[in-house]
Every structure is written in structure tokens, then in C-alpha cells.
Amino acid sequence: MNLFITDVSDQVKQALSNITEGLCHPLKSRIEHVISTEAPATVLYSITTLIRFYRAITEQVIPDSVLDQTLLDLLALSEKSFLSRLQRETRIALGERAEPPGSDLVPAPSVSRLLSLLNEILSVASIAEDREKDMLQVYSTIFFNFLLEKIYFILF
């Protein structure tokens, strides 16, 4: 009896794998198109978290399927694009030259822009899986560039 159940379970997984294989090319094409546009970092992070969510499901239901591998590839691409865009947006927020604080010691406008960017990403991250790892990357990217600006301001 167990042999029959296992056999049926394997057949169902194989059928699901075959059915979902047709989704892979259009899904990959559309997601790659969205990622290749100049989407904001928050949109790219939203895409990354959605892909991560659906990948976790497909990995459990139909592991080693074409759809699972496609989602894994798209996840790597979206994470890379997100971090690249985050670095670019951080540099843009900081501006060309380092800004000193105002005479009343109010933070420079670049600090406000960085905090706004961080706030937008945190609002998306509140529902994300693996957000601890993601937030470590986000913080390190933003604050590394911020510290570089401050060091540049001190030295020059």
C-alpha cells in the first residue's frame, strides 16, 4: 500500500512539474523586464521578497522542478539588481559633495534623504522572509556610503 501512495505522490509531483514548466519562460521574461528597468530599490526589494516567498512554496511542493530552478535564478538576479540599485540610490541621496550640517546642527539634507530611503525599504521589509539578512545588507550599504561621505568631508 505504501508503495502505491509513494508512487501516486511522485506522479502528482511530476505532473505538477510538467504543468508549471510552461510558466517558466513567460514568468522569467516578465520579471527580467521589470528588473532591467530603472525601478526604485523598494520595487526591486518587493519583487525579491515575492520571488523568495514563491520559491519557498515550490521548493516544498515540486522540488527540483524547472519552475523551482527558474525562481532560484530569478531570485539571484533580483537580489543582485536590488543591491546595485540600492547603492546607486544611496549615492544619489548623498549627492556629489559631502554636505556639512547646518549651523543649528540639523542633519544635512542628504541624511534626511537616506533616512527616507531606509524607511521606505523597512516598510516593505516588515512582511519579508529572511528580513534579518536583508536588513544587514541594506544597513551596511547605506551606512557604508554615508560614512564614506563623512570621511570625505573631514579629509577634504
N, C-alpha and C positions, 0 to 999 in steps of 0.2 A: 504494500500500500504506500509506504514512504517513497519508494522508487517512482511511483506514478505521480505523487504530489510534486516531487522534485522535478520530474520531467515536465509536468504542466507548468510549473513555475518558471523553468528555464525557457519553455516555449513562449510563455507570455512575455518574458523579458526580451526574447529575441524578436517577437512580433512588435513590441513597443519600440525597440531599437530600429527595426526596419521602417516603421511608420514615421518616426521622428527624424529619420535620416533626410527626408525630403525638406525639412525645415532649415537644415543647416546652411545651405548656400544663400537663400534669401535673408536669413537672420544675420549671417556674417556680413553680407554685403551692406545691409542697412546700418548695422552697428558700426562697421568700419567707416561708412559715410558720415555718420554723426560724429564719430571720434575725430575724423580728419578735418572737420570744420573748426572754426575758431570758437568753439563752445566754451563758456566760462568753466572754471575749475569746479564750481558747485554742480554743474550739469554733468561733467565727466565723473565726479565722485558719485553722483546719483546712479549713473549708468554702471559704474564699477560695483556698487553695492547690490544693484538689481541682478547683475550677472552672477555675482558671488552667491546670492540667495538661490537663484535658479540652478546654479551648478551644484549646490549642496543637495538640492532635491533630486536632480538627475543622477547624481553620483550614488544616491541610495536606491533609486528605483531601477535605473538602467545603467549600471556601471560599465565602463569600457565600451560605451556606445560612441557612434560618430558625433551625436549631439553633445555628449559629455566632453569629448575631446575638443569640439568646436567652442563650447563655452569656456573650457580651460584656456584655449588660445586667445579668445576674446577678453578673458579676464586679465591675462598678462598684458595684452595690448592696451586695455583701458586703464590699468594701473599705471603703466608707463606714461601714457598720454596725460593722465591726471597729474602725476608728479611733475611732468615737464611744464604743463600749463600753470600749475601752482607756483613753480619757480618763476615763470615769466610774469605772472600777475603780481608776485611779491616784488620783483624788480621794478615793475611799473608803478606799484604803490609807493615804493621808496623814492622813485624819481631819479633824475640824472645825478643830482648832487645831494650830499647829506644836508639836512636842514637842522639848524640849531633850535633848541626850544625857545619859546617866546620869552620876553623879558619878565613876564609874570610866571614863568616856569610851567606854562601849559605845554603839554606834549606837542611836538611838531605835527603838522597835518599828515605826514607820512605814517606816523604811529597810529593815528585815527583810521587811516585807510587800511593799515594792516590788521587792526583790531576788527574792523568791519568785515574784512575778508575772512578772518578767523571765525567770527560769529556766524557768517553765512555757512561755512563748512561745518561748524559744530551743529547747526540746526539740521543739516542733512545727516550728520553722524549719529544723532540721537536714536535713529532707527536702524543703524547699520550693524551687521555682524562683523566681528573682528575689528571693532572700532578702536580698541586699545592700540593695536598695531598701527592702524591707520593714523590715529591721532599722534602717535610718536613721530611718524614720518612728517605729518603736517606741521607739528610744532617745530621739529628740527629744521625743516625747510624755511619756515617763516622766520624763526628766531635766528637762524644762522645768517640769513641775508640781512636781518635787522642789525645784528652785532657787527657784521662787516661794514655796514653803513656807519655805525658809531665809531668803529676803529678808524675808518677813512676820515671821518670828521675830526677826530682827535689828532691824527697824524698830519693832515693837510689843512 
